[in-house]
Amino acid sequence: MKVIILGAGSHGLSLAYHLLKEGVDVTLVEKGEINHGSSGRNAGRFRYHFNSKQNIEYAKEAIPYLLSICRELPLNPFCTRTGYLWILDEEEIERMKLLDSLWRSEGVGGEFIDCSQFSFLKEGECYYAPQDGSFHHDYLSLGFYIEIAKMGGKLVRGEAISLLTSGGKVVGVKTNNGEIEGDVIAVTLGAWTGEFMSRNGISLPIKPEKREIFITEGVKFRIKPLVIGNGFYFSQTLKGELIGGADYGREASDMDVSLSDAIDFITFIRRTVRNLDGVRLLRGWSGYYEITPDHSHIMGFDSSWPEGLFVDAGYSGHGVMFSAYSGKVMSDAILGRRNKFLDVFSPSRFQMRRLLDENMVI
């Protein structure tokens, strides 16, 4: 079996890693650099806390697997349980009580506390989930790539243009640099997966949504969890920088950062964190979330597609944290092994109107 994986972000790399461990012939097709897209432009956090039971159950499998992969790869991704901390207003308190009941029933409940228990915050109502955490996304992806190279995985530079099919099956892919033959095509193009599939006559509801991240100059380390509130989120790096952004997206346009968003973010930081009135922004960057109608990912294949075509995309802001486990699930799918999550997150759910109830996008 020859598998061609389109896209060398965290999901493509994870899939290649797991297939190569099974002895499969793998070729990665990437038009830019390894981890250049959204996989290298995020805040590097993981969480169990979603508002759909299906995504919680997926996280309960995916996060322990991520932590085990962190110990397995040659680069240390610094996987650490740092927690998530929500700053709540009156309306959010009632919503969070309902979520807390769901989370406790799934074994991932947190606690309501006064925000001032964290010395960097003022008084108020907070919700703390200690099970969640952080990791270094670049080291995760590049660790996969080091192992892929050792196992003989091939990387081809080029942009995938179209699928090659014969007799209802995929037989390869056409790139701007030529054609590549293969028995299986796995599309892991992130926010651009929907566009690629559309060019090949397949409708898949994945749209790019622009997001921006900003980072401040370093200060004394005292903020361990990821803090979420008032439309923003932030955490602190081990170097002392505060990193975060707004929890809303913009229409896909370019890769520039917005001056107004930068001002809004630093204003929020100065207003929220004690004794940071004069902290300044250091830099910022933008990237894209891959948004689906139910803000949940798409895995596997559809019976109406050419045989041998698979997709792993649409993670709507929680892609890198799930990439290690998703690579395993997709590897099993390609090798004919069933997994319960392939039915839950199947691309067929949109035609069957089995959308998931997920709106907790951070």
N, C-alpha and C positions, 0 to 999 in steps of 0.2 A: 504493500500500500504506500502510495506517495501522497502526502498531505501538503497542500499549499495554504499558508496562513497569511492573510492580508492584514498588515498592520503589526508593528513591533513595539506596541505599548505594553502595559502590564498584562493585559489579557492575552494578547498574542504570544508574548514571551512565556507566560505561565502555561499556556496550552502546548507550546512547542516543547517546553521542559518536560511536561508529563508524558507527551507522546514519545519523545526520544527515550525516556526511561523504559518505555514498552518496546523499544527497538524499531519504531516507525521511522520511515524516511520523511524528513520535514524540511520544507523550504519556507522561510519568512520573506515576505515582500514588503519593503518599506521605502517610501519616497523621501523621507528626511533622515533624521538621526534617531537612534534608539531612545525611546522615552521622551521624544521631543514634544509630543502633543500634550493632551490633558493629563496623561500619567505622570508627567514631570512638572505639572503646573498646579498642584493641589496642596492642601494643608497637611496631608499625611495623618489622618485620624481614622479610628475605627469605633463602631458603636453597635450595641445590641438593640438600641431603643428606636423603634419605628412604630407607626400606628396601625400597620397591618400585621396580622398574625403570621402571614406567609413570609414576610421579610424578616420578622423576628426569628422564626424557625430557621430561615436560611442563615441568619447571622449566628445563631447558636451552633451551627455546623462550621461556618466559614471562619469565624474568629479564632477558635481553638486551632483550626488548621493553619491559619496565618501565623499564629504564635509558634507552631511546630516548625513551619517553613523558615521562620526567622532564625531558628537554631540550626537549620540544615544547610542554608546557603553560605557561600564563602565570604560574602560581605555582611556585616552586622547591620540590620535595618533598625536597631534600637527599639524594638517593640516593647512598649511600657504601658501599664495600666495607670493612666493619669486621671481618668474620670471626665464626665461631662457635667456642667453646672448651668442650669437654666435660671435666669433672673425673671421672675414672674410678676405680671400685673394682675389686677383682680380678675379680669376675664380669663387669663391663662391659667389661674389657679384651679378653676373648675374643670377646664379641659385636662389639665395635668392630673387631676384626681382620677378621672376616668382612665387615662393612660396608665397611671400607676397601678390601678386594679388589673389591667391587662398584663402589664409587665410582671407583676407579682405572680399572676397565674402561670406565667411562662418561666418563672424562676430568675428574673432579671430586675426585680424591683429595686428602687432607690429609696430616698428619704426626703421629706420636706424639712428644710432647715432655715434658720435666719441667715441671710446672706452675710451678716457681719461675723459669722463663724470663720469665714475666710477673710483674713486681715486686710486684704487689698480692696474689699468691697464695703460699701455703706450698708446701713440697715435695710431690710426688705425681705420678701419671701423668695426663697430659692428652692430648686429641686436638684438633688445631687445623685448622680448615677456613677458609682466608683468602678464599675466593671469595664467601662469604655476606656479608650486609650489612644496612643499615638505611635507612629513608626516613621521611618525615613523612606519615602516612596522611591527615591532614586536608587538607594542601596538595594531595595527589594528587586526592582526591575533589572538593574545591572548585575545583581547576583544571579538571577535567572539566566541572563545572557552569557555570563562566564561559564556556567554549567552547560548551556546549549552548545557553545563553541567546543567545549571539551568532548561532548558526545557526538560531534560531527554534524550538528545542525547547520543548514546553509542560509545565508542572508543575501538576498538579491535586492539591489537598489533599483527603485523604479516605482511608478504610480500605476496601480491596477486600474485598467480602463474598462474591461468587460470580461464576462465569463465566456469560456469556450465550452460548448455542449455538443453532444452527439447521441441520438437515440434516447433522449430524455435524461441523459446523465451528464454531469460535468466531466470534462476531459482536460481542463486546464484553465489558464487565465491569460488574457492579453494585457501587456503592460506597455508603457510608452517606450520601453527598450526591447520589446520582443515578446514572444509567447513562451509560456512555461507549462509543461504537461504535468497533470496530476489527477489522481483518482478522487480526491476529496478537496473541497475548497472551504475554508473556515474564514468567515468575514469578521474581523475584530477591529473595525475602523472607527470605533467610538462614535463621536458626534456626526461623522460623515458616512456612517453605515447606511442610513436611510437614502442618502443621495446616490451612493454606489448601487444599492439594490434597485432604485428607481430607474437608473440608466440601463438596467438589465431587465426591465419590465416587471419588477416585483415591488409591490407596495408594502412598505414597512414603516410604521409611524414613529420614527426617531428624528427629532429636530435638534439642531445645535442651539444652545442658550449661553450667551456670554456671561462670564463671571470674572470678578477682579479680586486680587489678593494684595494686601499692603503689609509692609513690615517696617517697624520703627527701629530707631537706634537702640542699642543694648542698655538695659538697666539691671539692677540687682534682681536675681531670680527669686520670685515669690508667688508666681501664678502657675500652679500645676495643671488644673483641669482646663478643658476647652469651655469657655464661657459664652453663653448664647442669650441674647436679650435685646429688645427694642430694635429688631431688624438687623442686628449685627452679631458677629461671633469673633472671638479672639482667643489665643493661647500664648504661651511664652516658650521660646526655644531655650535650649540649655545655655546658649550664648547670652541670653537675657533679652533678645529682641521680642517684641510683641507682634504676632502674625495673625491676620484675619481679614475680614471683609464684610460686605453686606450679604444677608441671606436671601436676597432677591436677584433675579437675573435680568439680562437685557437681550434684545433681539441681536442675533448674530450679525456682526458687521466687520470689525477688524480686530487686531490684537493690541491696539493702543489702550492705555489706561485713562480713566476719566479724572480730571482735576476736581470736579465737584464731588465725585465719590471718594476721592482721597481726602478731601477736606471733611466730608461727613464722617469718615472713619476715624480720623485723628481727633475730631471733636468729640465723638462718642468715647474714645479711649480716655481722653483727658477728663471728661465728665464722670466716667464710671469708676475708674481706678484711682484709689487714694494716692496722693502725692506724686502724680504724673502730669501736673499742669503744664510743664514745659517740654514734655517729650516730643520729639520730632520724627517725621517720616524719613525712612532711609531709601526705600525703593518700592516699586509695585510691578505687577505683571497681570496679564489676563489669560484666560483659557476658556474652554467650552465644556459645559455639561451636555450630556446626551439624553435628552428628555423624551419620555414616552407618555402617552395619555394617562396612564395610571402610575407614573413615576416609579416604575419597577422594570427590571431588566428583561431581556429577551434572550432565551437560550434554546438551542437545538435546531430543528428543521420543521418544515411544513410539507404535507403530502403533495401540495400543488407545485412545489419547487422541483427543479431538476434533481435527480438522485445524486447524493454526495455533497449537497450544499448545506452548510451549517452557519449559524450566526450566534455570536456572543457579544451583545452590546445593549445600549439603552439604560445604563445603570443610574441615570438621573442624580448624579452627585455622590453616589457611594460605590464607585467602580473599583478604585484601587484597593480599598479594604477587602473587597470580595474577590480580587483577581486570583489569589493563590488557590482558593477552593474552586472557583469557577473553572480554572484550567484543568483541575482534576475531573470535575463533573463533565466538562465538554470532551475531555479525552476519553472518558468512559462511554459517552454517547457515540463518538466516532468509531469506537471499537465494538459497538453493539451491546454495551452494558446499560441497563436501565437504571434510572435514578428518579426518585419521586419528584424532585424539583424540576425535571424536564417537562413534566405535565403542568406544573404550577406556572412556570415562566415561559411556556411554549408560545411561539409566534401566532399559533392558531387561536389564542384566547381573544384576540381582537375581533376576528370574524365571528367567533362564538359568543361574543359579548360576556366574557368571564373576566372582566377587568378587576384588578386588585384595588383595594381601598387604601392607597398610600399617598399621603401628602406631606410627610415629614422630610422635606428636602432642606438640607443645611449647606 
